[in-house]
Amino acid sequence: FASYYGDHMVLQKKPSGAVVWGHGELGAVVTVTLSGPSGLIMEKTAQVKGPSGTWTTVLDPMDQGGPYTLTAEQGLENVTLRDIYFGDVWLCSGQSNMAMTVLQVANASQELAAAAHYPYVRIFAAAPARSDVELEDLEQIDLPWSIPTAAENLGHGNFTYFSAVCWLLGRSLYEALGSPIGLVEVAWGGTPIEAWSSRRVLQACGLPEDTRRERQGPQFSLWHGTCFNLNPALCFAPPLNLALSSSTCPHQHLSGPQVPSVLWNAMIHPLLNMTLRGVAWYQGEANTFLNTDQYNCTFPALITDWRRAFHTGSLGQTEPLLPFGFVQLSTYRRRSADDSFARLRWHQTADLGVVPNARMPNTFMAVAMDLGDEHSPYGRWVLGWGEGVGMEFLGTGPIFFLFLGSIHPRDKQNVAHRLLLGAKAVAYGDKEVVFQGPYPTRAVLEVTRGLLNVTYSQELICRQRDAQAFEVCCSSQASPCQWLPAPVVAVGSHTVTLALSGCRTLVLGLCYAWAEWPCEYQACPLYNPQGLPAPPFL
């Protein structure tokens, strides 16, 4: 069998058929049998073909349940996998907020203790790996298919395995559906979307494909100076020696490769034969530093490309519009004037504000801008001066580091809950589930009164009257667009009335929550009655 088949795994249940494949002797015939407690259920044969010597077969669609045994036999040799279940298989991918483990989240001890109640949520984690060419199979596995346990796998260590967002989503799906759930974690901290993209995506978005860039210098390695939850003296930021930084940082997986396609090649391409039910994605922080304004192309293009590749690789068993959920970026620095986080949140929706939309069908989004965690210990250290600087000695000289605040909020429970709502509505077709917050449908200007009335799609709950949350673009002869605050005057059941006192001229635009840290924890201005925040917009 290929590397990611093993005891305790979950294979995709009906209506799809699970794809099974492996390696063998060229030209040989492999017999695959599935057996249950009452004996043989099905038998399939497949021939080993070149040039790589692999065989592939599709099992007949199976109802949820188990346990089963799966045997592959070639001549006198055979391999048997035991304790196999059929259910829904979800792939979880992205950077460090996806890699952040159950050990690191809020109420970690409670979450870990609950692991024993979910023996039918099975977990698997690929090891971080890169390649300049597309690989057929995974080179290394961090966690083979396992029954969840607190110490051995869910709480293995920081940013290793198992992913908290993935686990909490899978656990919730199991509670909602009553079906076994297989979770496949494929994540690496500090990695941009370009590394997870095939060359097709890069070409579609006009981005360079040259994989030699990383070896030529620091211009493509923007995260070498970043170190999360580590002794800051062990990681360096420019202008110190970049080569030293990559060799002395003990957790290089927190500052992963920036080179285009290398993670697609080594970590996604080997999985394409797998039959999947859905994808959960948490990535984007690295792209607030790199190709930020191309993300409105690269992200939709990645989704389209992954869907096509998984559908083809699974011989049509993974559905063409594979449900794809993602987390909109949370927060980073409280008082930052930088708008790269705000821009990237907008680009995560293909500049349309909400999903699913025409450019991103069958997708769902968990808004997380109200889950900031300023006191999370999993922050970012860089060389710097000022408040919060810590001094570390390296050799004979001191080096000063600045803790820039946390890019890793510990509340992953709300993230997973919001993803769950989207999965139930989009992936499982539950029309009764409200899975996104209120979004404006129109804005009417009352010029004589200096007011702007914004109508929303859902009932509004106002948690905070923030004078800075809304801004309007005022046009004048001196400036084509000057953004000024538009304080909230009143909030109705579906409307927000804004004062335009600072804008005496033409209003050309309106934005909401357009900031790196737009609000305090669960205290953005607008929510719906279900507690979901209104997403930002421009």
VENJOVEN-V748936 format. One record per residue. RES is the residue in one small letter. PHI is phi in whole degrees, 0 to 359 (none if undefined). PSI is psi in radians with two decimals (NA if undefined). D_LAST is the distance of its C-alpha to the last C-alpha in Angstrom with 2 decimals. Layout:
# VENJOVEN-V748936
res=RES phi=PHI psi=PSI d_last=D_LAST
res=RES phi=PHI psi=PSI d_last=D_LAST
This chain:
# VENJOVEN-V748936
res=f phi=none psi=2.68 d_last=49.74
res=a phi=296 psi=2.91 d_last=46.63
res=s phi=300 psi=-0.53 d_last=45.46
res=y phi=261 psi=0.39 d_last=42.94
res=y phi=253 psi=2.44 d_last=45.46
res=g phi=188 psi=3.05 d_last=47.55
res=d phi=306 psi=2.57 d_last=49.15
res=h phi=74 psi=0.09 d_last=46.90
res=m phi=284 psi=2.83 d_last=44.15
res=v phi=250 psi=2.27 d_last=42.18
res=l phi=253 psi=2.66 d_last=42.14
res=q phi=295 psi=2.30 d_last=39.85
res=k phi=277 psi=3.10 d_last=41.42
res=k phi=295 psi=2.72 d_last=41.75
res=p phi=280 psi=-0.15 d_last=40.65
res=s phi=278 psi=2.76 d_last=40.12
res=g phi=260 psi=2.44 d_last=43.01
res=a phi=282 psi=2.31 d_last=42.83
res=v phi=274 psi=2.33 d_last=43.41
res=v phi=235 psi=2.35 d_last=46.07
res=w phi=211 psi=2.93 d_last=47.10
res=g phi=188 psi=-2.93 d_last=49.10
res=h phi=249 psi=2.63 d_last=51.47
res=g phi=199 psi=-3.00 d_last=55.11
res=e phi=275 psi=2.24 d_last=58.06
res=l phi=308 psi=2.23 d_last=57.49
res=g phi=90 psi=-0.28 d_last=59.01
res=a phi=287 psi=2.77 d_last=59.69
res=v phi=256 psi=2.24 d_last=58.81
res=v phi=255 psi=2.29 d_last=56.85
res=t phi=256 psi=2.17 d_last=57.38
res=v phi=249 psi=2.19 d_last=54.60
res=t phi=237 psi=2.44 d_last=55.60
res=l phi=247 psi=2.22 d_last=53.69
res=s phi=231 psi=2.59 d_last=55.91
res=g phi=240 psi=-2.98 d_last=55.59
res=p phi=303 psi=-0.51 d_last=58.05
res=s phi=264 psi=0.11 d_last=60.07
res=g phi=117 psi=-2.79 d_last=60.33
res=l phi=295 psi=2.33 d_last=58.94
res=i phi=253 psi=-0.78 d_last=55.88
res=m phi=204 psi=2.76 d_last=55.17
res=e phi=225 psi=2.32 d_last=56.30
res=k phi=231 psi=2.60 d_last=54.52
res=t phi=238 psi=2.58 d_last=55.80
res=a phi=213 psi=2.50 d_last=53.98
res=q phi=265 psi=2.45 d_last=55.37
res=v phi=284 psi=2.15 d_last=54.42
res=k phi=241 psi=2.76 d_last=53.08
res=g phi=270 psi=-3.13 d_last=52.51
res=p phi=279 psi=-0.17 d_last=51.62
res=s phi=265 psi=-0.05 d_last=50.19
res=g phi=69 psi=0.96 d_last=52.54
res=t phi=237 psi=2.72 d_last=50.19
res=w phi=234 psi=2.64 d_last=50.60
res=t phi=218 psi=2.43 d_last=48.07
res=t phi=216 psi=2.76 d_last=48.55
res=v phi=246 psi=2.13 d_last=46.52
res=l phi=287 psi=2.64 d_last=47.81
res=d phi=298 psi=2.53 d_last=48.18
res=p phi=305 psi=2.37 d_last=45.39
res=m phi=239 psi=2.53 d_last=46.33
res=d phi=295 psi=2.79 d_last=45.70
res=q phi=295 psi=2.63 d_last=44.13
res=g phi=132 psi=-2.99 d_last=46.64
res=g phi=163 psi=-2.95 d_last=49.28
res=p phi=273 psi=2.69 d_last=50.92
res=y phi=233 psi=2.88 d_last=52.02
res=t phi=243 psi=2.53 d_last=53.58
res=l phi=234 psi=2.15 d_last=52.60
res=t phi=238 psi=2.37 d_last=55.24
res=a phi=245 psi=2.22 d_last=55.24
res=e phi=233 psi=2.26 d_last=58.76
res=q phi=227 psi=1.90 d_last=60.02
res=g phi=61 psi=-2.17 d_last=63.81
res=l phi=269 psi=-0.05 d_last=65.18
res=e phi=262 psi=2.52 d_last=61.91
res=n phi=208 psi=2.65 d_last=59.41
res=v phi=231 psi=2.30 d_last=56.41
res=t phi=241 psi=2.25 d_last=55.53
res=l phi=255 psi=2.39 d_last=52.27
res=r phi=241 psi=2.86 d_last=52.62
res=d phi=60 psi=0.79 d_last=50.64
res=i phi=269 psi=2.38 d_last=48.13
res=y phi=238 psi=2.71 d_last=45.86
res=f phi=252 psi=2.32 d_last=43.78
res=g phi=194 psi=-2.49 d_last=40.36
res=d phi=250 psi=2.35 d_last=36.70
res=v phi=250 psi=2.16 d_last=35.66
res=w phi=242 psi=2.36 d_last=32.19
res=l phi=262 psi=2.28 d_last=31.13
res=c phi=242 psi=2.13 d_last=29.06
res=s phi=220 psi=2.87 d_last=27.69
res=g phi=143 psi=-2.65 d_last=25.49
res=q phi=249 psi=-2.56 d_last=26.00
res=s phi=294 psi=-0.48 d_last=27.30
res=n phi=289 psi=-0.36 d_last=25.31
res=m phi=276 psi=-0.60 d_last=26.89
res=a phi=285 psi=-0.34 d_last=30.19
res=m phi=304 psi=2.21 d_last=30.34
res=t phi=268 psi=2.97 d_last=33.39
res=v phi=300 psi=-0.53 d_last=34.53
res=l phi=299 psi=-0.44 d_last=36.66
res=q phi=262 psi=-0.11 d_last=33.67
res=v phi=271 psi=2.97 d_last=31.69
res=a phi=299 psi=2.48 d_last=32.07
res=n phi=57 psi=0.67 d_last=35.35
res=a phi=302 psi=-0.77 d_last=36.45
res=s phi=297 psi=-0.65 d_last=40.12
res=q phi=293 psi=-0.75 d_last=39.49
res=e phi=295 psi=-0.71 d_last=37.37
res=l phi=293 psi=-0.69 d_last=40.04
res=a phi=296 psi=-0.49 d_last=42.83
res=a phi=282 psi=-0.14 d_last=41.29
res=a phi=303 psi=-0.63 d_last=41.46
res=a phi=296 psi=-0.30 d_last=44.98
res=h phi=277 psi=-0.02 d_last=43.81
res=y phi=232 psi=1.05 d_last=41.91
res=p phi=290 psi=-0.23 d_last=44.53
res=y phi=258 psi=0.18 d_last=43.01
res=v phi=257 psi=1.90 d_last=39.68
res=r phi=257 psi=2.54 d_last=40.70
res=i phi=233 psi=2.57 d_last=38.96
res=f phi=214 psi=2.40 d_last=39.09
res=a phi=227 psi=2.15 d_last=37.54
res=a phi=283 psi=2.61 d_last=37.78
res=a phi=280 psi=2.57 d_last=38.55
res=p phi=303 psi=2.29 d_last=36.22
res=a phi=205 psi=2.63 d_last=37.48
res=r phi=229 psi=2.71 d_last=36.58
res=s phi=204 psi=2.54 d_last=38.24
res=d phi=277 psi=-0.20 d_last=38.17
res=v phi=232 psi=2.72 d_last=39.34
res=e phi=293 psi=2.20 d_last=38.45
res=l phi=265 psi=2.64 d_last=40.68
res=e phi=276 psi=-0.58 d_last=42.35
res=d phi=224 psi=2.81 d_last=42.66
res=l phi=295 psi=2.44 d_last=41.31
res=e phi=282 psi=-0.56 d_last=43.23
res=q phi=206 psi=2.63 d_last=43.08
res=i phi=236 psi=2.30 d_last=42.17
res=d phi=280 psi=-0.75 d_last=41.31
res=l phi=223 psi=1.91 d_last=41.99
res=p phi=294 psi=2.90 d_last=43.98
res=w phi=312 psi=2.22 d_last=43.45
res=s phi=218 psi=2.66 d_last=44.27
res=i phi=279 psi=2.31 d_last=44.66
res=p phi=296 psi=2.34 d_last=42.41
res=t phi=225 psi=2.62 d_last=44.25
res=a phi=297 psi=-0.90 d_last=43.07
res=a phi=278 psi=-0.81 d_last=44.81
res=e phi=286 psi=-0.64 d_last=45.25
res=n phi=231 psi=-0.83 d_last=41.89
res=l phi=294 psi=-0.58 d_last=39.07
res=g phi=246 psi=0.70 d_last=39.79
res=h phi=297 psi=-0.74 d_last=41.00
res=g phi=172 psi=3.08 d_last=39.16
res=n phi=287 psi=2.26 d_last=35.92
res=f phi=56 psi=0.62 d_last=33.48
res=t phi=241 psi=-1.59 d_last=36.23
res=y phi=208 psi=2.57 d_last=36.69
res=f phi=247 psi=2.60 d_last=35.87
res=s phi=307 psi=2.22 d_last=32.08
res=a phi=292 psi=-0.80 d_last=31.16
res=v phi=299 psi=-0.77 d_last=28.02
res=c phi=296 psi=-0.81 d_last=30.14
res=w phi=296 psi=-0.83 d_last=33.11
res=l phi=294 psi=-0.62 d_last=31.40
res=l phi=293 psi=-0.83 d_last=29.62
res=g phi=297 psi=-0.71 d_last=32.94
res=r phi=298 psi=-0.74 d_last=34.91
res=s phi=292 psi=-0.66 d_last=32.69
res=l phi=297 psi=-0.70 d_last=32.95
res=y phi=298 psi=-0.76 d_last=36.71
res=e phi=296 psi=-0.65 d_last=36.84
res=a phi=284 psi=-0.62 d_last=34.85
res=l phi=256 psi=-0.44 d_last=36.70
res=g phi=71 psi=0.29 d_last=40.08
res=s phi=249 psi=2.54 d_last=40.10
res=p phi=306 psi=2.53 d_last=40.80
res=i phi=233 psi=2.27 d_last=37.70
res=g phi=253 psi=2.23 d_last=37.80
res=l phi=244 psi=2.22 d_last=35.20
res=v phi=242 psi=1.94 d_last=34.96
res=e phi=265 psi=2.22 d_last=33.24
res=v phi=222 psi=1.55 d_last=32.35
res=a phi=219 psi=2.71 d_last=30.31
res=w phi=206 psi=2.15 d_last=30.56
res=g phi=295 psi=2.61 d_last=28.83
res=g phi=70 psi=0.41 d_last=27.02
res=t phi=251 psi=2.37 d_last=26.58
res=p phi=277 psi=2.88 d_last=23.79
res=i phi=298 psi=-0.50 d_last=22.87
res=e phi=300 psi=-0.60 d_last=25.04
res=a phi=291 psi=-0.46 d_last=28.11
res=w phi=268 psi=0.02 d_last=27.52
res=s phi=257 psi=2.47 d_last=27.02
res=s phi=287 psi=2.93 d_last=29.89
res=r phi=298 psi=-0.48 d_last=30.68
res=r phi=299 psi=-0.74 d_last=29.50
res=v phi=295 psi=-0.80 d_last=25.88
res=l phi=299 psi=-0.73 d_last=26.20
res=q phi=296 psi=-0.75 d_last=27.78
res=a phi=298 psi=-0.50 d_last=25.17
res=c phi=255 psi=0.15 d_last=22.45
res=g phi=67 psi=0.53 d_last=24.80
res=l phi=259 psi=2.65 d_last=25.32
res=p phi=293 psi=2.57 d_last=28.80
res=e phi=250 psi=0.05 d_last=31.15
res=d phi=293 psi=1.92 d_last=33.77
res=t phi=278 psi=0.05 d_last=34.78
res=r phi=271 psi=-0.06 d_last=37.01
res=r phi=300 psi=-0.70 d_last=34.28
res=e phi=297 psi=-0.55 d_last=34.65
res=r phi=280 psi=-0.20 d_last=38.33
res=q phi=269 psi=-0.16 d_last=37.82
res=g phi=149 psi=-3.01 d_last=36.20
res=p phi=278 psi=-0.10 d_last=33.32
res=q phi=297 psi=-0.36 d_last=30.56
res=f phi=250 psi=0.16 d_last=29.49
res=s phi=240 psi=1.11 d_last=30.35
res=l phi=288 psi=-0.22 d_last=27.60
res=w phi=251 psi=0.19 d_last=28.41
res=h phi=299 psi=-0.50 d_last=32.16
res=g phi=272 psi=0.22 d_last=31.85
res=t phi=253 psi=2.40 d_last=30.23
res=c phi=216 psi=2.24 d_last=32.41
res=f phi=252 psi=2.19 d_last=31.60
res=n phi=55 psi=0.65 d_last=34.09
res=l phi=233 psi=2.93 d_last=36.91
res=n phi=298 psi=2.00 d_last=39.38
res=p phi=298 psi=-0.41 d_last=37.33
res=a phi=293 psi=-0.26 d_last=40.47
res=l phi=273 psi=-0.18 d_last=40.50
res=c phi=231 psi=2.48 d_last=37.26
res=f phi=240 psi=2.65 d_last=36.57
res=a phi=247 psi=2.70 d_last=33.73
res=p phi=307 psi=2.51 d_last=34.14
res=p phi=264 psi=0.31 d_last=36.33
res=l phi=289 psi=3.04 d_last=38.80
res=n phi=297 psi=1.96 d_last=40.33
res=l phi=292 psi=-0.63 d_last=37.72
res=a phi=296 psi=-0.69 d_last=40.51
res=l phi=295 psi=-0.65 d_last=41.83
res=s phi=299 psi=-0.73 d_last=38.49
res=s phi=284 psi=-0.38 d_last=38.29
res=s phi=266 psi=-0.35 d_last=41.94
res=t phi=255 psi=-0.21 d_last=42.26
res=c phi=289 psi=2.12 d_last=39.19
res=p phi=288 psi=-0.30 d_last=40.75
res=h phi=236 psi=1.28 d_last=37.68
res=q phi=296 psi=-0.36 d_last=36.38
res=h phi=292 psi=-0.17 d_last=34.42
res=l phi=274 psi=-0.16 d_last=31.89
res=s phi=224 psi=1.21 d_last=31.21
res=g phi=284 psi=-3.14 d_last=31.44
res=p phi=293 psi=2.53 d_last=31.76
res=q phi=258 psi=-0.15 d_last=29.09
res=v phi=292 psi=2.36 d_last=31.01
res=p phi=305 psi=2.36 d_last=29.52
res=s phi=74 psi=-0.09 d_last=30.93
res=v phi=291 psi=-0.48 d_last=33.43
res=l phi=273 psi=-0.59 d_last=32.16
res=w phi=304 psi=-0.82 d_last=31.71
res=n phi=298 psi=-0.78 d_last=35.29
res=a phi=264 psi=-0.43 d_last=36.84
res=m phi=241 psi=-0.46 d_last=34.92
res=i phi=258 psi=-0.86 d_last=33.25
res=h phi=307 psi=-0.70 d_last=35.59
res=p phi=296 psi=-0.33 d_last=38.62
res=l phi=266 psi=-0.03 d_last=37.07
res=l phi=298 psi=-0.42 d_last=36.36
res=n phi=285 psi=-0.24 d_last=39.56
res=m phi=289 psi=2.37 d_last=38.48
res=t phi=277 psi=2.13 d_last=37.68
res=l phi=244 psi=2.74 d_last=34.41
res=r phi=259 psi=-0.51 d_last=32.81
res=g phi=187 psi=2.98 d_last=29.32
res=v phi=232 psi=2.43 d_last=27.25
res=a phi=241 psi=2.31 d_last=25.32
res=w phi=229 psi=2.25 d_last=23.24
res=y phi=226 psi=1.71 d_last=22.04
res=q phi=203 psi=2.74 d_last=21.12
res=g phi=143 psi=-0.41 d_last=18.57
res=e phi=303 psi=-0.74 d_last=19.57
res=a phi=296 psi=-0.47 d_last=21.80
res=n phi=274 psi=0.03 d_last=19.12
res=t phi=284 psi=-0.17 d_last=17.26
res=f phi=249 psi=-0.23 d_last=20.37
res=l phi=219 psi=2.12 d_last=21.04
res=n phi=50 psi=0.72 d_last=19.33
res=t phi=303 psi=-0.82 d_last=15.88
res=d phi=275 psi=0.09 d_last=14.16
res=q phi=264 psi=-0.10 d_last=16.74
res=y phi=295 psi=-0.46 d_last=15.78
res=n phi=291 psi=-0.20 d_last=13.81
res=c phi=258 psi=-0.84 d_last=17.37
res=t phi=295 psi=-0.66 d_last=19.64
res=f phi=290 psi=-0.91 d_last=18.49
res=p phi=301 psi=-0.63 d_last=18.72
res=a phi=292 psi=-0.67 d_last=21.83
res=l phi=298 psi=-0.77 d_last=23.38
res=i phi=301 psi=-0.86 d_last=23.06
res=t phi=300 psi=-0.75 d_last=24.68
res=d phi=291 psi=-0.78 d_last=27.30
res=w phi=299 psi=-0.73 d_last=28.26
res=r phi=300 psi=-0.83 d_last=28.69
res=r phi=297 psi=-0.73 d_last=30.92
res=a phi=291 psi=-0.74 d_last=32.86
res=f phi=290 psi=-0.63 d_last=33.53
res=h phi=296 psi=-0.80 d_last=34.53
res=t phi=291 psi=-0.80 d_last=36.92
res=g phi=297 psi=-0.52 d_last=38.21
res=s phi=268 psi=0.28 d_last=39.08
res=l phi=57 psi=0.67 d_last=40.98
res=g phi=85 psi=0.07 d_last=38.56
res=q phi=278 psi=-0.64 d_last=38.68
res=t phi=283 psi=2.23 d_last=35.09
res=e phi=296 psi=2.59 d_last=33.10
res=p phi=300 psi=-0.65 d_last=31.15
res=l phi=259 psi=1.03 d_last=27.84
res=l phi=310 psi=2.15 d_last=28.40
res=p phi=304 psi=2.33 d_last=26.08
res=f phi=227 psi=1.91 d_last=23.60
res=g phi=256 psi=2.63 d_last=21.93
res=f phi=211 psi=2.83 d_last=19.86
res=v phi=256 psi=2.16 d_last=18.61
res=q phi=289 psi=2.52 d_last=15.07
res=l phi=306 psi=2.47 d_last=15.72
res=s phi=276 psi=-2.24 d_last=17.14
res=t phi=237 psi=3.07 d_last=17.71
res=y phi=219 psi=-1.40 d_last=19.93
res=r phi=249 psi=2.31 d_last=20.73
res=r phi=298 psi=-0.81 d_last=20.39
res=r phi=254 psi=0.38 d_last=20.18
res=s phi=287 psi=2.40 d_last=18.58
res=a phi=270 psi=-0.08 d_last=16.47
res=d phi=294 psi=2.36 d_last=15.58
res=d phi=254 psi=0.27 d_last=11.97
res=s phi=294 psi=-0.60 d_last=13.35
res=f phi=294 psi=-0.76 d_last=13.07
res=a phi=297 psi=-0.75 d_last=9.36
res=r phi=296 psi=-0.73 d_last=9.04
res=l phi=292 psi=-0.66 d_last=11.73
res=r phi=303 psi=-0.77 d_last=10.46
res=w phi=296 psi=-0.78 d_last=7.61
res=h phi=294 psi=-0.44 d_last=10.58
res=q phi=297 psi=-0.36 d_last=12.81
res=t phi=258 psi=0.26 d_last=11.49
res=a phi=58 psi=0.61 d_last=12.02
res=d phi=63 psi=0.49 d_last=8.36
res=l phi=243 psi=-0.09 d_last=8.90
res=g phi=90 psi=-0.74 d_last=7.85
res=v phi=227 psi=2.76 d_last=11.51
res=v phi=228 psi=2.76 d_last=14.91
res=p phi=292 psi=2.69 d_last=17.40
res=n phi=216 psi=-3.11 d_last=16.05
res=a phi=299 psi=-0.62 d_last=17.86
res=r phi=275 psi=-0.33 d_last=17.35
res=m phi=226 psi=1.16 d_last=18.06
res=p phi=291 psi=2.66 d_last=20.75
res=n phi=58 psi=0.59 d_last=22.72
res=t phi=246 psi=2.86 d_last=20.35
res=f phi=213 psi=2.67 d_last=19.33
res=m phi=228 psi=2.40 d_last=17.21
res=a phi=258 psi=1.99 d_last=18.16
res=v phi=287 psi=2.34 d_last=15.45
res=a phi=227 psi=0.21 d_last=17.19
res=m phi=291 psi=-0.25 d_last=15.13
res=d phi=260 psi=0.25 d_last=17.55
res=l phi=246 psi=0.45 d_last=20.63
res=g phi=302 psi=2.63 d_last=20.98
res=d phi=218 psi=1.43 d_last=24.64
res=e phi=298 psi=-0.47 d_last=25.58
res=h phi=260 psi=0.16 d_last=29.25
res=s phi=299 psi=2.33 d_last=29.22
res=p phi=285 psi=-0.12 d_last=31.98
res=y phi=264 psi=1.27 d_last=30.25
res=g phi=252 psi=-2.63 d_last=28.38
res=r phi=227 psi=2.15 d_last=28.41
res=w phi=259 psi=2.33 d_last=31.26
res=v phi=222 psi=2.83 d_last=31.26
res=l phi=299 psi=2.36 d_last=33.72
res=g phi=183 psi=3.09 d_last=32.92
res=w phi=225 psi=2.48 d_last=34.23
res=g phi=130 psi=-2.92 d_last=33.36
res=e phi=299 psi=2.35 d_last=32.93
res=g phi=91 psi=0.03 d_last=33.27
res=v phi=287 psi=2.39 d_last=35.27
res=g phi=244 psi=2.61 d_last=38.00
res=m phi=251 psi=2.31 d_last=41.04
res=e phi=232 psi=2.57 d_last=42.60
res=f phi=260 psi=2.31 d_last=45.75
res=l phi=233 psi=1.97 d_last=46.07
res=g phi=68 psi=-2.14 d_last=49.61
res=t phi=258 psi=-0.19 d_last=50.82
res=g phi=246 psi=2.54 d_last=47.65
res=p phi=281 psi=2.58 d_last=44.83
res=i phi=236 psi=2.34 d_last=41.22
res=f phi=259 psi=2.35 d_last=38.42
res=f phi=233 psi=2.57 d_last=35.30
res=l phi=245 psi=2.24 d_last=32.15
res=f phi=273 psi=1.94 d_last=30.51
res=l phi=274 psi=0.14 d_last=26.79
res=g phi=100 psi=3.00 d_last=25.81
res=s phi=261 psi=2.27 d_last=25.23
res=i phi=261 psi=0.05 d_last=23.07
res=h phi=235 psi=1.39 d_last=25.16
res=p phi=299 psi=2.52 d_last=24.74
res=r phi=273 psi=-0.27 d_last=27.92
res=d phi=280 psi=1.56 d_last=26.57
res=k phi=263 psi=-0.15 d_last=26.55
res=q phi=293 psi=-0.79 d_last=27.94
res=n phi=292 psi=-0.61 d_last=24.72
res=v phi=301 psi=-0.86 d_last=22.98
res=a phi=295 psi=-0.66 d_last=25.86
res=h phi=297 psi=-0.73 d_last=25.89
res=r phi=291 psi=-0.62 d_last=22.29
res=l phi=295 psi=-0.71 d_last=23.16
res=l phi=302 psi=-0.79 d_last=26.34
res=l phi=301 psi=-0.75 d_last=24.70
res=g phi=295 psi=-0.70 d_last=22.68
res=a phi=297 psi=-0.76 d_last=25.92
res=k phi=298 psi=-0.71 d_last=27.94
res=a phi=283 psi=-0.81 d_last=25.67
res=v phi=270 psi=-0.86 d_last=24.84
res=a phi=283 psi=-0.61 d_last=27.82
res=y phi=248 psi=0.05 d_last=30.43
res=g phi=70 psi=0.45 d_last=29.36
res=d phi=279 psi=1.80 d_last=29.54
res=k phi=286 psi=-0.24 d_last=27.98
res=e phi=275 psi=-0.23 d_last=28.52
res=v phi=277 psi=2.21 d_last=26.24
res=v phi=272 psi=2.07 d_last=22.87
res=f phi=239 psi=0.04 d_last=20.98
res=q phi=217 psi=2.73 d_last=17.32
res=g phi=283 psi=3.10 d_last=15.79
res=p phi=292 psi=2.54 d_last=14.56
res=y phi=225 psi=2.46 d_last=11.44
res=p phi=294 psi=2.46 d_last=10.72
res=t phi=251 psi=-0.43 d_last=12.83
res=r phi=198 psi=2.81 d_last=12.94
res=a phi=224 psi=2.27 d_last=12.64
res=v phi=240 psi=2.21 d_last=15.91
res=l phi=268 psi=2.21 d_last=16.70
res=e phi=257 psi=1.63 d_last=20.15
res=v phi=297 psi=-0.79 d_last=21.05
res=t phi=295 psi=-0.57 d_last=24.49
res=r phi=265 psi=-0.12 d_last=23.51
res=g phi=67 psi=0.70 d_last=20.42
res=l phi=234 psi=2.70 d_last=18.33
res=l phi=233 psi=2.10 d_last=15.17
res=n phi=261 psi=2.08 d_last=15.83
res=v phi=251 psi=2.13 d_last=13.18
res=t phi=262 psi=2.38 d_last=14.99
res=y phi=249 psi=2.79 d_last=14.53
res=s phi=283 psi=-0.32 d_last=16.28
res=q phi=226 psi=2.94 d_last=18.54
res=e phi=298 psi=2.47 d_last=20.61
res=l phi=254 psi=2.43 d_last=19.03
res=i phi=242 psi=2.11 d_last=20.77
res=c phi=265 psi=2.02 d_last=19.84
res=r phi=263 psi=-0.33 d_last=21.05
res=q phi=204 psi=2.25 d_last=19.93
res=r phi=268 psi=1.49 d_last=19.29
res=d phi=266 psi=2.06 d_last=17.17
res=a phi=291 psi=-0.27 d_last=16.89
res=q phi=258 psi=-0.11 d_last=14.28
res=a phi=295 psi=-0.74 d_last=11.84
res=f phi=259 psi=2.45 d_last=9.89
res=e phi=225 psi=2.59 d_last=9.36
res=v phi=242 psi=2.60 d_last=9.59
res=c phi=268 psi=1.94 d_last=10.06
res=c phi=261 psi=2.25 d_last=13.80
res=s phi=257 psi=2.39 d_last=15.78
res=s phi=213 psi=3.08 d_last=19.45
res=q phi=296 psi=-0.60 d_last=22.33
res=a phi=286 psi=-0.57 d_last=22.15
res=s phi=216 psi=2.23 d_last=18.50
res=p phi=294 psi=-0.47 d_last=16.20
res=c phi=202 psi=1.91 d_last=13.13
res=q phi=246 psi=2.08 d_last=13.86
res=w phi=276 psi=2.14 d_last=11.39
res=l phi=233 psi=2.58 d_last=13.44
res=p phi=298 psi=2.52 d_last=13.63
res=a phi=235 psi=1.59 d_last=13.74
res=p phi=299 psi=2.58 d_last=16.33
res=v phi=284 psi=2.15 d_last=16.86
res=v phi=268 psi=-0.73 d_last=19.99
res=a phi=205 psi=2.65 d_last=20.65
res=v phi=233 psi=2.08 d_last=19.69
res=g phi=262 psi=-2.92 d_last=21.46
res=s phi=294 psi=-0.62 d_last=22.09
res=h phi=227 psi=0.13 d_last=19.02
res=t phi=229 psi=2.64 d_last=17.38
res=v phi=236 psi=2.27 d_last=15.85
res=t phi=253 psi=2.20 d_last=17.00
res=l phi=247 psi=2.50 d_last=15.46
res=a phi=270 psi=2.35 d_last=17.65
res=l phi=251 psi=0.57 d_last=16.85
res=s phi=302 psi=-0.55 d_last=20.03
res=g phi=276 psi=-0.09 d_last=18.78
res=c phi=241 psi=1.77 d_last=17.41
res=r phi=264 psi=0.01 d_last=20.45
res=t phi=238 psi=-2.70 d_last=19.18
res=l phi=289 psi=2.29 d_last=16.76
res=v phi=266 psi=2.06 d_last=13.22
res=l phi=253 psi=-0.25 d_last=11.02
res=g phi=198 psi=2.89 d_last=7.41
res=l phi=216 psi=2.38 d_last=5.98
res=c phi=225 psi=2.77 d_last=4.24
res=y phi=223 psi=2.35 d_last=6.67
res=a phi=56 psi=0.70 d_last=9.01
res=w phi=269 psi=1.28 d_last=7.64
res=a phi=204 psi=2.76 d_last=11.31
res=e phi=295 psi=-0.64 d_last=14.11
res=w phi=231 psi=1.42 d_last=15.91
res=p phi=286 psi=-0.37 d_last=13.71
res=c phi=197 psi=2.93 d_last=16.72
res=e phi=284 psi=3.04 d_last=20.37
res=y phi=302 psi=2.09 d_last=22.00
res=q phi=51 psi=0.61 d_last=21.16
res=a phi=222 psi=0.69 d_last=20.07
res=c phi=291 psi=2.83 d_last=16.35
res=p phi=298 psi=-0.78 d_last=16.09
res=l phi=239 psi=2.34 d_last=15.61
res=y phi=222 psi=2.98 d_last=17.63
res=n phi=260 psi=3.03 d_last=19.59
res=p phi=298 psi=-0.37 d_last=23.42
res=q phi=278 psi=-0.01 d_last=23.76
res=g phi=86 psi=0.25 d_last=22.11
res=l phi=266 psi=2.29 d_last=19.00
res=p phi=287 psi=2.57 d_last=15.85
res=a phi=294 psi=2.27 d_last=12.71
res=p phi=288 psi=2.76 d_last=10.30
res=p phi=290 psi=2.75 d_last=7.17
res=f phi=207 psi=2.87 d_last=3.77
res=l phi=227 psi=NA d_last=0.00
